[in-house]
Each structure stands twice: as C-alpha cells, then as structure tokens.
Amino acid sequence: MPRRDLGSGLVLRDATPDDVDALAAFNARFHEGPGELIAAWTRDLFDGHPACRPEDFTVVEDTAAGRIVSSLALIAQTWTYGGVPFGVGRVELVGTDEAYGRRGLARALLDVLHARSRARGEPAQAITGIPWYYRQFGYEYALPLDGGERAPRRLLPAPATDAPGAYRVRPATAADAPFIAATDARGRARYLVAAALWRYEIAGRGERARPWTVEVIEPAAGGGPVGFVVCGRLIQGGALTVRACELAPGVGWLAVSGDLLPAPRRPSRTGAG
C-alpha cells in the first residue's frame, strides 16, 4: 500500500519488519492483558504466524515524533458455516494513542484493512472489542464471545485416592495435531460457525504468546490419545477457563471426567508458565 499523508505530520503506511520492536511496545501499552503476553503475541504475528506477516499490520506514524501512534492487524482465517468453509479477515490489536484520538485514525486504518480483506476474496471481517464502538465502522453483533465453562478451583473434585486414575493429561505436541484437528472437526459439527488452527496453536505460537494450554487426554496405562482439553494458562479471579474439551468417538465422558476434572489442581496449570 502506498504511504498516505494524513496531515499534521501523520503518515499511514504498511508496517515493515523494522517496526516489530516499536509495535510490540505500543500494543503492550495500549491493549488489555499482561503486557508481556501482548508484546510476545505481536512479535509472533510478525514472524511465525501462518496467516499474518509484517505488512498485514497497518500503522499511523507521527513522522515528527518518529513513533507509531495508531495501528491494527489483519489475520487471514478460514471459518465454516454449516460445514461450508469461507474466508474471514480477522481484525486484531486495534489501538490509538490517547493523545491522537478523535482524528479519524481508526477509520482510516479500517478503510485500508477492509479494502485489503475484500481484495483477498474474504466475504466477511470479524472483530472483538469495545461494545457498540465498532458499529460506526459497519460491524454488527453476530456471535457470543469467549464460550467455555468457568468453575472455582475449590469446587473441582480432589482425586478419590492417591492411586493414579485410568486417564491422564499431557501437553500436546505437533505430532498430536492431526488427532486433535480430526477430533475437533467431529465436535464442531454441533456448532453452526467454527474455526481452528491447531498446528499453530500447539507448536507454532511462541511460548510467551500463548494464553492457554492444549493438552492431550490418554489412558494412564498407555495407548493412543482419546481426547484433548484447552485451558487458560492463568487462574483469573480464582477460576479456571476451559475453552474446549472433546473426546474421540466411543470414549465415554463419565469414564474420563473423574480423572480429568482434578487435573487443573496441578501447579503447572496455575502459574504464568
């Protein structure tokens, strides 16, 4: 995209690899969440994500001050609707320095992003963020956000005995991605809209940029995986968030749940990692 002069020394342009440090610091400052995680995620999107590159970030630079004052990212995703795949331009990390508010910078950035997404053939763009705010840019509420179950850790059952259970969980590896993707695909048949990028989430995303863990459920006596569970890395407000949990066909939930539910008590699940 050609550089665009917005006046008053402000220039709208594509990001370059040289912007990674400045953008990581900018996003860590202006976005909700642990700053270290936001910065690591920004770096991960610059180098390592299968569907985002430095030029997928668009920025506004104050050339007089030599700093980025507004930015966003476009991530190419594939969702399914009733099992039919379609392209989605995922809008992320939209932010503007408070000192540069009310100058139309977000609208200028989103205009560029929407044109870029349409040029890719993506029929929809999706964003999460400030309630109502993005309606002024053409967005409407469409899907519930952050599905999953929350339970206070104190309510999770302790193991009935000290003896090992019939099932255990372990961190997923890249070798588990085909099993997890297939198991997830069967589970997604229950939902009208779905999306997933398992190999990246398991083995591609940088450790510091990972807000949750993906773990495999397998028989304690050995054998292949029988399911997977995705949990938040951090205990927030005394609660553990389970983002996803699926079992292979023929595996009973009652047989597994007694060993699975106490697992989040383990120290490895409660720290920042």
C-alpha positions in Angstrom: 0.0 0.0 0.0 1.4 3.4 -0.9 2.2 5.8 2.0 -0.7 8.2 2.6 -0.2 11.7 4.1 -2.9 12.3 6.7 -1.7 15.8 7.5 -0.1 17.3 10.6 3.0 15.0 10.1 0.9 11.8 10.3 1.6 9.1 7.7 -0.5 6.0 7.1 1.6 3.0 5.8 2.1 -0.7 5.9 4.3 -1.9 8.7 7.8 -3.3 7.9 9.9 -5.9 9.8 11.8 -3.0 11.3 8.7 -1.9 13.2 8.4 -5.0 15.3 10.0 -3.6 18.5 8.0 -0.3 18.3 4.7 -2.1 17.7 5.3 -4.7 20.4 5.9 -1.9 22.9 2.9 0.1 21.6 0.5 -2.8 21.8 1.7 -3.9 25.2 0.9 -0.3 26.4 -2.5 0.2 24.8 -4.2 -3.2 25.0 -5.8 -5.1 27.9 -3.9 -8.1 29.2 -0.4 -8.9 30.5 1.9 -6.6 28.6 4.5 -9.3 28.2 1.9 -11.6 26.5 0.6 -8.8 24.2 4.1 -7.9 23.1 5.0 -11.5 22.5 1.8 -12.0 20.5 2.7 -9.0 18.3 6.2 -10.5 17.7 4.6 -13.8 16.9 2.3 -12.3 14.3 5.3 -10.6 12.7 7.4 -13.8 12.5 5.9 -17.2 13.0 2.1 -17.0 12.3 1.0 -18.9 9.2 -1.6 -16.3 8.2 0.0 -12.9 9.2 3.0 -11.0 8.0 4.5 -7.6 8.9 2.7 -5.9 6.0 -0.6 -7.2 7.4 -0.1 -4.6 10.1 -1.2 -1.0 9.1 0.2 1.8 11.2 0.0 5.6 11.5 3.3 7.2 12.2 3.9 10.6 13.6 6.9 11.5 11.5 7.9 14.5 13.6 8.0 12.4 16.8 9.3 9.3 15.0 6.8 7.0 16.6 3.8 4.8 15.9 0.5 6.4 17.2 -2.1 4.1 15.8 -2.2 0.5 14.4 -4.1 -2.6 13.7 -3.6 -6.1 12.1 -5.4 -8.2 9.6 -5.2 -12.0 10.1 -6.5 -14.3 7.4 -8.7 -17.1 8.8 -11.0 -19.8 7.5 -14.2 -20.4 9.3 -17.0 -22.8 8.5 -20.8 -22.1 8.4 -22.8 -25.3 8.5 -19.6 -27.1 7.4 -19.0 -24.8 4.4 -15.6 -23.0 4.6 -15.3 -19.3 3.9 -12.6 -16.7 4.3 -12.6 -14.2 7.2 -10.4 -11.2 7.8 -9.8 -11.2 11.5 -9.2 -7.7 12.8 -6.9 -7.5 15.8 -4.8 -5.2 18.0 -6.7 -2.0 17.1 -5.2 0.8 19.1 -4.6 4.6 19.1 -2.5 6.7 21.4 -4.9 8.8 23.5 -3.1 12.0 22.5 -4.1 11.3 18.9 -7.8 10.5 19.5 -10.7 12.0 17.5 -8.7 12.4 14.4 -10.3 9.6 12.4 -7.2 7.4 12.6 -9.1 4.2 13.4 -11.5 4.8 10.4 -8.5 5.4 8.1 -6.9 2.2 9.2 -10.1 0.2 8.9 -10.8 1.5 5.5 -7.4 0.2 4.3 -8.0 -3.2 6.1 -11.5 -3.7 4.6 -10.2 -3.0 1.1 -7.3 -5.4 1.6 -9.6 -8.1 3.0 -12.0 -7.7 0.1 -9.1 -7.9 -2.4 -8.2 -11.3 -0.8 -11.7 -12.6 -1.5 -12.7 -12.7 2.1 -16.5 -12.1 2.3 -16.5 -11.1 6.0 -14.4 -9.4 8.6 -14.7 -10.1 12.3 -13.6 -8.2 15.4 -13.9 -8.3 19.1 -13.6 -5.2 21.2 -15.4 -2.3 22.8 -19.2 -2.9 22.9 -21.0 -0.7 20.3 -17.9 1.1 19.3 -17.3 -0.8 16.0 -20.8 -0.3 14.8 -19.8 3.1 13.4 -17.5 1.2 11.1 -20.2 -1.2 9.8 -19.9 -4.1 12.3 -22.8 -5.8 13.9 -23.0 -8.3 16.8 -23.0 -11.8 15.4 -21.6 -14.4 17.8 -21.2 -14.9 21.5 -17.7 -14.2 22.7 -15.4 -16.5 24.7 -17.5 -19.6 25.0 -16.5 -22.1 27.6 -17.1 -23.1 31.2 -15.7 -21.4 34.4 -15.5 -23.1 37.7 -13.9 -22.0 41.0 -10.9 -24.3 41.7 -12.2 -25.0 45.1 -15.2 -26.8 43.5 -13.1 -29.1 41.4 -13.1 -32.6 42.9 -9.9 -33.9 44.5 -8.8 -37.4 43.5 -10.7 -40.0 45.4 -7.4 -41.7 46.2 -3.7 -41.2 45.7 -3.7 -44.0 43.2 -3.3 -42.9 39.6 -6.5 -42.8 37.6 -7.4 -44.6 34.4 -6.6 -41.4 32.3 -4.1 -38.6 32.4 -3.3 -35.4 30.5 -0.1 -34.3 29.0 1.0 -31.3 26.9 0.1 -31.7 23.2 2.9 -31.8 20.6 2.9 -31.2 16.9 2.5 -34.9 16.3 -0.9 -34.7 18.1 -2.2 -32.0 15.7 -3.9 -34.4 13.2 -5.7 -36.3 16.0 -6.8 -33.0 17.7 -7.9 -31.5 14.4 -10.0 -34.6 13.5 -11.5 -34.9 16.9 -12.3 -31.1 16.9 -13.8 -31.4 13.5 -16.3 -34.0 14.7 -17.1 -31.9 17.7 -17.6 -28.8 15.6 -20.5 -30.5 13.8 -22.5 -29.4 16.8 -21.9 -25.7 16.0 -23.1 -23.6 13.1 -19.9 -21.5 13.0 -16.5 -22.8 13.8 -12.8 -22.1 13.2 -9.5 -23.7 14.3 -5.7 -23.6 13.6 -4.4 -26.4 15.6 -0.9 -27.0 14.4 0.0 -23.3 15.0 -1.7 -23.3 18.4 0.1 -26.4 19.6 3.6 -26.0 18.2 3.8 -22.7 16.2 2.7 -20.0 18.7 5.6 -18.8 20.8 5.5 -19.9 24.4 5.3 -16.3 25.8 2.4 -15.5 23.4 0.3 -18.5 24.4 -2.7 -17.6 26.7 -3.8 -21.2 27.0 -2.5 -24.7 27.0 -3.5 -27.6 24.7 -3.3 -31.0 26.4 -4.0 -34.5 25.2 -6.1 -37.0 27.2 -4.7 -40.5 27.1 -5.0 -43.8 29.1 -2.7 -43.9 32.0 -1.7 -47.4 31.1 -0.5 -46.3 27.7 -2.0 -46.2 24.3 -3.1 -43.5 21.8 -4.9 -40.3 22.7 -8.6 -40.4 23.4 -9.3 -36.6 23.6 -7.9 -33.1 24.3 -8.6 -30.2 26.6 -7.7 -26.5 26.2 -7.4 -24.5 29.4 -6.3 -20.9 30.2 -2.7 -20.7 31.4 -3.6 -18.3 34.2 -6.1 -18.6 37.0 -8.2 -15.4 36.9 -10.4 -14.5 39.8 -9.9 -17.9 41.3 -11.5 -19.6 38.2 -10.1 -21.8 35.5 -11.3 -21.3 32.0 -11.8 -24.4 29.9 -12.0 -23.3 26.2 -12.5 -26.7 24.6 -12.7 -30.3 25.5 -13.5 -33.2 23.1 -13.3 -36.9 23.2 -12.8 -39.5 20.4 -15.8 -41.5 19.3 -16.6 -44.4 21.6 -15.0 -42.8 24.6 -17.4 -42.1 27.4 -17.4 -38.8 29.2 -18.2 -40.4 32.6 -15.2 -42.7 32.3 -12.8 -39.8 31.6 -14.3 -36.9 33.6 -13.4 -38.3 37.1 -9.7 -38.2 36.2 -9.9 -35.1 34.0 -11.5 -32.6 36.5 -8.9 -32.9 39.2 -6.1 -32.2 36.7 -6.3 -28.4 36.9 -5.3 -28.6 40.5 -1.8 -29.3 39.4 0.7 -26.4 40.0 1.8 -26.4 36.3 -1.7 -25.2 35.4 -1.9 -22.3 37.8 1.3 -20.3 37.2 2.1 -17.9 34.5 4.3 -20.5 33.0 
